[in-house]
Amino acid sequence: MTKAVTGTQPGLPAGLLAELREVLGAPHLLTDPEVTASFTTDWTGRFVGATAAVLRPSSTAEVAAVLSACRRHGVALCLQGANTGLVGGGVPLQGELVLSLRRLATLGPVDPLSGQVTAGAGVPLADVQATARAAGWAYGVDMASRQSATVGGTVATNAGGLRVLRYGDTRAQLLGVEAVLGTGQTVSHLAGLVKDNTGYHLPSLLCGSEGTLGVVTAARLRLVPPAPERVVALLGFGGVGPAVAAAGALRRRLGSLEAAELFVADGLDLVRRVTGAGPPFARTHPAYLLVEAAAASDPTDDLAQAIGSLEAVGDVAVAVDSVRAAELWRYREAHTEAINTLGAPHKLDVTLPLGSLAEFMDRVPGVVAAVAPEARCWLFGHAADGNVHVNVTGVGPDDERVDESVLALVADYGGSISAEHGIGVAKRRWLGLNRSEAEIATFRAIKSALDPDGVCNPGVLLPN
Ligand SMILES: Cc1cc2nc3c(=O)[nH]c(=O)nc-3n(C[C@H](O)[C@H](O)[C@H](O)COP(=O)(O)OP(=O)(O)OC[C@H]3O[C@@H](n4cnc5c(N)ncnc54)[C@H](O)[C@@H]3O)c2cc1C
């Protein structure tokens, strides 16, 4: 077992914890290391921090009071939702106090006219989906961490997920935010006007800012019309190239296409070993595409026709009921958990121009082996978005040779070093591969305007 990347814990100014206890109430300031341990280690186990206390406010006013006290005392905060982030951005690696936003869990009613809802930062994604569904709408963002990942976390990371090809990322759903900025000011713009050209669009700025500018306390979310009739199919291909080409062809032919997920034979083997699932087909294929179509009326015939027109499909399995659909989805969704059973992985979530995706995926194992022959490489992703999750196991948590080589290869192809998980602490050294000096200087200017004392997530996103 390799050692995790760990943080340090400086002393705290006298009186700060007493002041914060006064603001939050004693039960919501946690100091027992056994209780705070789950807040200081990230989901992958690669990043382990330390903290003197976890603070659990229940309102925007309490968040503002905490921020103001911390600014006065010069103490930094590590902002945290459900701690499902995969780039180490939500754990206190510099000994920050943890500001857990999960108690901001108010979920308003769905506005039936506009199809919008206001959700507190701590509301889990699955609750937004369920509330939307009960009101005859749907929420366009979905991902395997849905039961825990919070609205605040998804806004802060601009989470993507499984439905981006149809509905866009979290930013595309965001009509307004409420936030306490690092300056201590509260900004609240939650009216949800679809057309609202009144200056800088703060929701877009805060979305994807990874907690470096302030604390998102609530969001006004756009819902989409429901598509209750669904069909799921798994397709086997002779390689990644034909699978990616098929995803493009299906997208063009099938307006109801909602997901096109890619994985390869190694990953399927691992998932089957960990979950005990049977094989999807009698024979193995080098690459697989899991597709889902959803519409108001049954899209099965449309999907069958579209699949029938594809070239180079080896095998097809169509789920005729929801149990089988869940089984097919599990082959893809269980990848993240299955890889974690091999030890703390390096997670490199990248986007390539679609035309280069197959070549990149072919080359990555060789590039990894050249610097770390002991490592294993696991590749899966969102085919239609050009997004592949490069997971590397068998290397130490702070051994960055693999990250360096893979991210340099991404840059050579003109790709992005972070498709949807963010930069966090894991990738900030390499931000310059995608962002020019002028862009990074602009980022720093925004950071110092909105968080002048560096209270919010000081070690995240921006390079040292
Ligand atoms: C099994 C699994 C599958 C996943 N699949 C996907 C996927 O398909 N697509 C995808 O995009 N991600 C995916 N993720 C990553 C993760 O779920 C998302 O990044 C999610 O948005 C994080 O939400 P969270 O509440 O857990 O945030 P955290 O992990 O707690 O925090 C993430 C970042 O946001 C900041 N933050 C959190 N809350 C706030 C707030 N209220 N205000 C300001 N900053 C805040 C934190 O400081 C940190 O930098 C997956 C994770 C797992 C474990």
PDBQT file of the ligand as one rigid body, heavy atoms in Angstrom, charges set to zero:
ROOT
HETATM    1  C1  LIG A 501     -18.290   7.320  -8.674  1.00  0.00    +0.000 C 
HETATM    2  C2  LIG A 501     -18.065   8.732  -9.139  1.00  0.00    +0.000 A 
HETATM    3  C3  LIG A 501     -18.489   9.118 -10.404  1.00  0.00    +0.000 A 
HETATM    4  C4  LIG A 501     -18.299  10.432 -10.833  1.00  0.00    +0.000 A 
HETATM    5  N1  LIG A 501     -18.723  10.781 -12.087  1.00  0.00    +0.000 NA
HETATM    6  C5  LIG A 501     -18.568  12.058 -12.496  1.00  0.00    +0.000 A 
HETATM    7  C6  LIG A 501     -19.009  12.450 -13.803  1.00  0.00    +0.000 A 
HETATM    8  O1  LIG A 501     -19.500  11.629 -14.586  1.00  0.00    +0.000 OA
HETATM    9  N2  LIG A 501     -18.859  13.733 -14.155  1.00  0.00    +0.000 N 
HETATM   10  C7  LIG A 501     -18.300  14.682 -13.310  1.00  0.00    +0.000 A 
HETATM   11  O2  LIG A 501     -18.204  15.845 -13.679  1.00  0.00    +0.000 OA
HETATM   12  N3  LIG A 501     -17.855  14.324 -12.088  1.00  0.00    +0.000 NA
HETATM   13  C8  LIG A 501     -17.976  13.051 -11.658  1.00  0.00    +0.000 A 
HETATM   14  N4  LIG A 501     -17.522  12.692 -10.410  1.00  0.00    +0.000 N 
HETATM   15  C9  LIG A 501     -16.841  13.701  -9.567  1.00  0.00    +0.000 C 
HETATM   16  C10 LIG A 501     -17.726  14.403  -8.509  1.00  0.00    +0.000 C 
HETATM   17  O3  LIG A 501     -18.852  13.660  -8.154  1.00  0.00    +0.000 OA
HETATM   18  C11 LIG A 501     -18.129  15.778  -9.011  1.00  0.00    +0.000 C 
HETATM   19  O4  LIG A 501     -16.976  16.584  -9.153  1.00  0.00    +0.000 OA
HETATM   20  C12 LIG A 501     -19.093  16.526  -8.088  1.00  0.00    +0.000 C 
HETATM   21  O5  LIG A 501     -19.496  17.698  -8.731  1.00  0.00    +0.000 OA
HETATM   22  C13 LIG A 501     -18.518  16.876  -6.735  1.00  0.00    +0.000 C 
HETATM   23  O6  LIG A 501     -19.579  17.230  -5.863  1.00  0.00    +0.000 OA
HETATM   24  P1  LIG A 501     -19.354  17.199  -4.288  1.00  0.00    +0.000 P 
HETATM   25  O7  LIG A 501     -20.576  17.742  -3.628  1.00  0.00    +0.000 OA
HETATM   26  O8  LIG A 501     -18.943  15.854  -3.850  1.00  0.00    +0.000 OA
HETATM   27  O9  LIG A 501     -18.173  18.238  -4.135  1.00  0.00    +0.000 OA
HETATM   28  P2  LIG A 501     -16.764  18.094  -3.319  1.00  0.00    +0.000 P 
HETATM   29  O10 LIG A 501     -16.041  16.886  -3.775  1.00  0.00    +0.000 OA
HETATM   30  O11 LIG A 501     -17.058  18.189  -1.879  1.00  0.00    +0.000 OA
HETATM   31  O12 LIG A 501     -16.039  19.385  -3.823  1.00  0.00    +0.000 OA
HETATM   32  C14 LIG A 501     -15.577  19.506  -5.149  1.00  0.00    +0.000 C 
HETATM   33  C15 LIG A 501     -14.967  20.907  -5.343  1.00  0.00    +0.000 C 
HETATM   34  O13 LIG A 501     -15.991  21.890  -5.234  1.00  0.00    +0.000 OA
HETATM   35  C16 LIG A 501     -15.747  22.767  -4.124  1.00  0.00    +0.000 C 
HETATM   36  N5  LIG A 501     -17.048  23.013  -3.491  1.00  0.00    +0.000 N 
HETATM   37  C17 LIG A 501     -17.902  22.077  -3.004  1.00  0.00    +0.000 A 
HETATM   38  N6  LIG A 501     -19.036  22.653  -2.575  1.00  0.00    +0.000 NA
HETATM   39  C18 LIG A 501     -18.889  23.979  -2.793  1.00  0.00    +0.000 A 
HETATM   40  C19 LIG A 501     -19.728  25.111  -2.574  1.00  0.00    +0.000 A 
HETATM   41  N7  LIG A 501     -20.941  24.999  -2.045  1.00  0.00    +0.000 N 
HETATM   42  N8  LIG A 501     -19.272  26.344  -2.918  1.00  0.00    +0.000 NA
HETATM   43  C20 LIG A 501     -18.035  26.479  -3.481  1.00  0.00    +0.000 A 
HETATM   44  N9  LIG A 501     -17.208  25.448  -3.700  1.00  0.00    +0.000 NA
HETATM   45  C21 LIG A 501     -17.623  24.223  -3.367  1.00  0.00    +0.000 A 
HETATM   46  C22 LIG A 501     -14.744  22.038  -3.255  1.00  0.00    +0.000 C 
HETATM   47  O14 LIG A 501     -13.931  22.928  -2.517  1.00  0.00    +0.000 OA
HETATM   48  C23 LIG A 501     -13.940  21.265  -4.290  1.00  0.00    +0.000 C 
HETATM   49  O15 LIG A 501     -12.963  22.099  -4.871  1.00  0.00    +0.000 OA
HETATM   50  C24 LIG A 501     -17.676  11.378  -9.969  1.00  0.00    +0.000 A 
HETATM   51  C25 LIG A 501     -17.255  10.979  -8.693  1.00  0.00    +0.000 A 
HETATM   52  C26 LIG A 501     -17.432   9.684  -8.279  1.00  0.00    +0.000 A 
HETATM   53  C27 LIG A 501     -16.985   9.309  -6.903  1.00  0.00    +0.000 C 
ENDROOT
TORSDOF 0
